Amino acid sequence: MVRLAMVEKVLKYIRDLRLLQPGERIAVGCSGGADSVALLRVLLELRQELGIVLSVAHFHHQIRGAEADADRQFVEDLAAKFQLAFHSGSGDVPAYSRDEKLSLETAARTLRHKWFDELIHQGKADKIATAHTLDDQAETVLMRVLRGSGTRGLAAIAPEQKEKRLVRPLLNVSRKEIEAYLNALQQPWREDSTNLDLNHTRNRVRHKLMPLLETEFNPAIRETLAIQAEVARAEEEYWDKELSLLLPRLVREGKPSRSGRNTSGEAAEVVALDLAGLRSQSLALQRYILHAVAGKLGITLEFKHIQQLTEAIAAKKSGKSLPLPHGWTASCSLRELQFSQNAHDPAENYCYALPIPGEIMVPELGCSIRAQVISAGKQKVSGYNDASLLNPSLLAPELKVRNWRAGDRFFPAHSHSPRKVKELLQPSRLGRQFSPAERKAWPVIESAGQIVWMRGFPVPQAFAGGAGEAVLIEELMNSKAEK
């Protein structure tokens, strides 16, 4: 009964929210813990009915030494038991946390999501399923209340992040239900010792604050907070639709000039809002508009920034400039509120030689890029697709891996003509917004002066691999990451 109830509950949730579609390849993010093991087991029970293809993805955070090594082995054995493809990646989370001045949890999530993104771009999966639960949702809402958050923050964990192709089928399932389900299957799982470390804010909320609220104030506090997240998420969806209609009337791109707006070169990195139209909106809507525009530029604004901007809008004075995060500045003219990036370059150009076969580390990307020679039809390489294969007879002996530059053109397969790389990097083509630094560092591979590979796009038809030997281009989180 426990097993059946769990399966039916998850199936209904997936269908109600249309999280998974027939034919999709789903990589299940599995740490070896109870939540992710339960997600894998329940999707195994549903894969035939949903018509999906499953694989297992495990990311090693290099935090817990031998314990984490054992977790990886446990997950690999679990994948082998059910004859599923196993994807393994790793990243030095402690070092990344120190270098970027991030909490360990934030650093781990950032590197893990970058690796998930690589799995998608390498064609190894269409979506990533992660095992966030109702308990995770409640804890996240409570943490954001304590920290101070608007309705967007209270929406907390979304069932789906389309731009990242992440889905969370267990978001309405409690941790108690998950453990009962696994016990009914007699399925073991791994325990992460760091989950008991009270130096982490989430662990203090989970082990101290939440039980106190549950026993002293509201026995259903977890469900109540999860409902609050659902209400906030619905409100955010409404405002997002309203903004999609309003923003095109308010936003102007490019630097103003006598002949209109200059959208070439550095001038394109200027976005302006019509002040008259902005002032006609309510304060609440002004705040939504500012957050939306900042988000599209890759800027994270705190309330103090929003407060300064709304005060500048109301003041009706030109010439005032406000510094914003990530090297951006906001300034008021008589008719516009302009967002512009500071003159300094957000990232240095890079260029590295890549022999065939060979592998190089690209520090600017935080990953390695490998050129591997394979025999098409003879040597099976897990997870590759034909869009990543190049014909070695048409390539120079040594390739160049570099970031794209102004004026670069690329001719992806299935397109009618070469396109400017700048145009290909528009959010509408990539499915998500990137910061200026990420966009500038976007990698291409050049052979004898011609771009033959670009992240996220199929190789040109003129250089595509055939039936014989082919060169497979792969991006790896580090040189030890498996294919």
Secondary structure, 3 states (H helix, E strand, C coil): CHHHHHHHHHHHHHHHHCCCCCCCEEEEECCCCHHHHHHHHHHHHHHHHHCCEEEEEEEECCCCCHHHHHHHHHHHHHHHHCCCEEEEEECCHHHHHHHHCCCHHHHHHHHHHHHHHHHHHCCCCCEEECCCCHHHHHHHHHHHHHHCCCHHHHCCCCCEECCCCEECCCCCCCHHHHHHHHHHHCCCCCCCHHHHCCCCHHHHHHHHHHHHHHHHCCCCHHHHHHHHHHHHHHHHHHHHHHHHHHHHHHEEECEEECCEEECCHHHHHEEEEEHHHHHCCCHHHHHHHHHHHHHHCCCCCCHHHHHHHHHHHHHCCCCCEEEEHHHEEEEECCCEEEEEECCCCCCCCCEEEEECCEEEEECCCCEEEEEEEEECCCCCCCCCCHHHEECHHHCCCEEEEEECCCCCEECCCCCCCCEEHHHHCCHHHHCCCCCHHHHHCCEEEEECCEEEEECCCCCCHHHECCCCEEEEEEEECCCCCCC
